[in-house]
């Protein structure tokens, strides 16, 4: 079924989380909202006013009492007629209301379909629609503020401004190419090189902000690895600020993967503790070591924990040679409360080293700052907006295209090639806001949303 065919259908869903609660909301959107309201409520409520009403079934029996709000299109979230029924948040009551709407001609909404309709009806662009899901899923105050800035259109406005500049520059170049009899050296008269460089500078700035937004949204995956009894579980407990893992002097205590999610100045960090890496005849521990290597190879960064009282080379040498060559690695010199080493960070033969004590907490601030620096993270400022990997990909492609166009301009003075690179860059940026996109991409984006949003 095409997108336009689906828009003529009326959809219904529970808009509040599953389970029992004080209030539950059923949302209906589409052309059959008026008859559905008449049958369930006995009337169509006044627009945008909370109306106390009885919710009735096909036999005119009372299902529930609550608040009904009617939003006639196009002045609604989806741009269509929308009815919200706010009743008691019991799953049976909510299901009865949904089933009644289905009996009256609605169908169950797919995940994200309300937001998709808002996009298709020009109530939101694609970035703003995605920001709704990001705001719901925000793991920190900083992430919530960044998502709200995207929802308010700050990211979209920057992209739209760049697109307008690209279009204006393309028009100038293409008109000069089409009318060569004017005998104007458009490459120098219009300061084309300077204008292209200005666009590239702005693109790179937006890309930097988008990198911050992507980190705010997704966080980083940190895997704690090392030999048995190096203090890996103590480090996890220190990160989590609670006893998440069992800590003993017996080697091989940790045999499975343990996970904690923490925040470092608003940076979401997914910390994974793993079994000690060693050869063992214990079958259970072997499984733990296998799982540890699996987690290590998927990490954004590995914290290789060593006992600072012992020889570091012996503890990490055979592990480092098995790591992927491009995997970021930090050596954590633990137990400095016993070795006497001072807290600090330095470069070592295997990569950066951080000296700390997981037992006392000394040096944990150094490790936190090190992790933030490794990903280029700073607490969200006023210019930070929420971004996704697809946004980064589109921005990176646009940067590469503009860079290539600038090279063509300055090396061969090929205006035609520059114009084509600018056109492709414009299309890449338009994918971000959804001005140029495909149904397949829309399906992937909105299918990850909550039902009822």
N, C-alpha and C positions, 0 to 999 in steps of 0.2 A: 504494500500500500504506500502511495506517495505521501510526501509531507503535506501537500495541499489537501489530499483526501482526508488525512487524519485531522486536519484543522476543522473540518465540518462536523466532527464527532464531539460529543460532550463527555468529559472525563471526570472521574471522582476518585478521591483517595483520602485516607486518614492523614492529616498533616501534623499530628503530634506523635511522639515516640511510642513504640509498642509497649504494652503493659498497662497497669492500672495507674490512674492519676486523678487529681482533683478535677481537671478540665481536659476534655478531648475535643479536637476540632476535625470536622469533615469538610473538605473543600470540593466544590463542584465548579467546573468551568466549561463554557461552550454554548451553543445555540439553544439547547433545551433547558437552560437554567430556569426560565420563567415558568414553564409547565411543571417542572420538578418542584419549585418553590410552592406553587399553588396546591399541589397534591400533598406535600409533606406539611406545609404550614397553614394551608387554607387561604393564603394571600401572598402577594409579592411585597416584601418589606420596603419601606421608604429607602431610597438610595443612601448609602454610607451612614446609616443610623443604626445603632444597636437596638434591636427589637426583641423584647421578651416574647417567646412563642412556644406553642406545643408542637412536638414533632410526632406525626402520626403515620401509621402503616396503611396498607391497602384496605384493611377492615375498619379504618378510622379509629383504631385503638392507639392509646398513648404509648409511644416508645420512650420519650424523654421530654423534659422541659429545659429550655436554655435560651441562648442568645442567637439570633440570626442577623447576619449582616449581608446586605446585597450591594454589589458593586457593578453597575451597568457599564458595559464596554462603550467606548475604548478607555474609560477612566478606571482601570483596574490593573492589577499586577500582570495579568496575561494579555490585556488588551481586549478580552472577551467579557461577556457577562459572567460574573463570578458570585457564587453563594457560599458563605461560610456558616456552618452550623456548629455552635459551641455548646456542648453539653457536658454531662458527667463522663469522666475519663475511664469508664470501664470498657474492656475490649468487646464484651458481648453487645453493649449498647452501641458502640461505634460501628461494629459489623452490621448491626440491624439497620442503621442509617445508610451505610454504604450499599447494602443489598437493596434497600428501598429505592435509592437513586438508580441503581442498575435496572431494577424492574421498570423504572420510568424512562429508560432509554439511554442512560449513561453507560460507560464502560470503565473498567478499572484503569487508572492511569499507570503508565510506565514510570520507572525511576527518572526523575528530572523533567517530566513532561510538562509540568506547569511552567518551569523556567524556560524550557525550550519554546513554548508558545509565546512567552514574553519576548524572547529573542526574535522569533519569526514574525511577530506583530510589531517589531520595531520599538518595543518598550525598553529593551536593554540591548547592548551589544554583547558580543560573545565574552569579552573580558569581564564585563559586569555580571553576566550570568554565572561564570565560573567563580567569581568572587563571593557569590551567595554561598556556594558549597564550602569555599575556603573559610568564610566567616563562621560557619557552623562547626567546621573541623578545627578551628584555631586552637593551638596548644598553649598559647601565651598571650599576654596583653599586647605585646608588640605585634604578634601575628594577626590578632583581631583588628588592631588599628590599621595595619597595612592592608588587610582585606577590605576594610571599610573604605579606605582611600581608593582602592580599585573599583569598589562598588559605586562610589560617587563619581567615577569617571576620570580620575587623575591620570591613570595609565593610558586609557583610551585617548584622552585629549592630547597627550604627548605624541602618541602614534599618529593620530589624525593630522596633527600639525606637520609632522615629518612627511606624511603622504602628500599633503597639499604642496609642500615645498618641492618634493620630487616631481609632482605633476607640473608645477609652474616652470621648473627648470627644463623638464622634457619638452614642454611646449615651445620654449624659447629655442632650444637646440634644434628640434625637428622643423620648426618654421624656417630657421636659417638654412637648414639642409635643403628644404623644399624650394627655396627661392634664392638660388645661388647668384642670380643676375643682379642682386642688390650689391654685390661686391663688398660685403661687410665681413671683416674677419671676426666672426662671432666668438671665436675661442678666446680672443683677447679683449674685444670691445665689451663683452658682458661680464668680464671677470669670472668666467665659468669655473676655472680651477679653484678660486677662492670660495665660490658658492658650494662646490662639491666638498671641499675640505670642511666647511662649516657644517654641512649635513652629516658628514662622517664623524665629526667631533660630537655632535648631539647624539648620533646613534650609539656611539661608544659609551656616552654618559648614561643613556637609558639602559644599555646592556649591563653596565655595572650595577645600577639600581635593581634591575631584574634579577641579577645573580643574588643579591641580598634577599630579595623577595622569595626566590626559589628556596634558599636555605631556611628562611623563616617558615616556609610551608612544609618542607620535607624533612628538615633537620639533617644530621649526619649520623652515620652508623659507625660506631667505635667498637672494635673487638679487643678485649683484653686477652693476651696470650702469653705463654712462657712456660718454663719448666715447673714441675710440681714444687709447692712450698715457696714460691717466689713472692707470694703476697697478692695474687690476682684477686681472690675473693675478698680480701681486706680492702683492696682498691675499689671493687664494686660496692661494697658496703659504705665506704666513705663517699662515693659518688651519690649513692641513694639516701644517705643520711639515716640509714636503718640497717638492721641485720638481715639483709636479703639472702646472703649465702652463709652456709656453715663454715666456720674457720676453725681448723685444728692444726696441730703439728704433724699429723699423719699425712704423708704424701698421697696424692690421688684422691683427696676428699671430694673434690668436684668432679662428677662424672657425666654431667649433662650440661646443656646450655642454659644459662640463667640470663634473663633480660630485665633491664630497668630503663625507664624513660625519665630523663631529668631535663632541667632547663639551666643553661649557663647564660645569665644576663639576657634572657629571652631567646637564646639559641636552643632549639630542641635537639637533644642528643640521645640517641638510642644506644645504650651501653650493653654489650654482650660479654658475659664472663664464660670462659671455656675451660675444659679439662686440661690438666697439665700435659704438655707435649713430651712424650717419652715412649720408648719401646716397653711393652708390658705383656705378660702372659695372661693377665686378667681380662676375660672376654668382655665384661661390662665396661671396663676402663678403655679397652680398644675401641668400642663403639663411641665412647665419649671423645677420644682422640680424633676419630674419623669425622665426627660432627664438628669438632673444633676447627679442623682444616677447611671444612666446608664453609663455616662462618667467616674464617679469615679471608678466604678468596673472594667473598662478597662485600668485604668491609670498605668503607671510605677511608678509614685509617686504622692501623693496628698499633696498639700500645703493647710493646713487648716488655714485660715486667721481668726485672732481674733482681737478685739479692745483691745489694751493693757490698756485702761483706765477702763475696766470693768473686772469682775471676769472671769478668763479663764475657770475654771472648768464648770461653767454654760453654757459657749458658746460652749464647745466641747464635754462635757460628753455624751449627748444623740446621738451625731453624731458618736463618736468613737465606741460605742458599736454596731453600724450598719455596720461598715466597715469590709471587709474581713480580717481575722486574719493575713494573710501574706502580706497585702498591705502596702508598705513603706509609712510612714507618717512623715511630717514635720509641726510643728506648727509655723506659722508666726505671731509674735507679732507686729501688725501694729499700726500706729499712735503714735510712740514713741516721735514724735515732740510735742505731747500734754501731754503724760504721764510722760515725763522726763527720761525714761529709756535710758541707753546707748546702742549704737549699739553693737551687738555681737551675739555669738552663745553659747548655753549651752544645757545640757541634762535636760529634764523635765519629769514629770510623764507619759506623753503620747508619748514621743519620743523626738528627737532633736528639739530645738527651735531656731529661728532666729529672732532677734529684729531689726526692720527697720521702715522706714517711706516711704510709697509708694508716699505720696504727695511731699516730698522733695527729695526723691531718696537716702537718707542716709541709708546705710546698704545693698543696692542692690548688691554691690560687695561681701559682706559676703554671701548673698544668692546664688550668682552665683558660688562662690568657694565651697559652701556647696553642690550644685547640682552636680558639677563636681566630688567632692569627693565621693558622694553617689554611682555613677556609675563607680568609678575608672578611670575616664577619665583624660588624660593629652594631651596637644597639640601634634599632630602627629609628631613623630620623623622620622629619616631616616629609622628606621626598621619597621615602621607601614605600613601594606598593607591592602587593602580592603578585607573584609570577609563577608560571609553570614551565616544565621542560619544553613544551611545544613553543611557548613564547620565546624562550632562549634560543631555540633552534631557528626560529624565523628571524630573530634579531641578528644572530650570527651570520645567517645566509645573506641578509640585507647588507651587513657590514662588508662581507667578502665581495659582494657584487659592486658596491660603491667603491671599494678599494681598487677592484679590477678596472672599473670605469675610469677612475682617476689615473691609473697607470696607462691605460690606453690613450687618454687625453694628453698626458704629458710626454709620453714616449713616441706615439705615432700621430698625435693630433687627429685621431679618428673619431669624429663627432657621431657617426652612425653607431659605432660600437659603444660609446658612452651612453647614448640614448637608450640602447637596448639593455644595458646593465642597469640603468636607472629604472626602466620599465619593470624588469624582473625584481628589483629591490622593492618597488612599489607593491607588486603582487605579494611578496613575502610578508610585508608589513600588514597588508590588508587581510591576510589569513589570521592575524592575531585578533582583530576585532570582529571578524566574521563577514566583512564586506566582500571578501572573496574566499569561499570555502566550499567544501563538498558535504553531501548528506552523510557519507561514511564517517567523516570527522565529527560531525554533529552527533551522530549516534554514539561514537566512542566517548565523547565528552559528557553528554547528558546521562548516559547509562550508569555513570559513577555517582550520580546524585542520589539523595534520599527520595523515597517515594513520598509524594505530597509536596515536593519542592520543584 
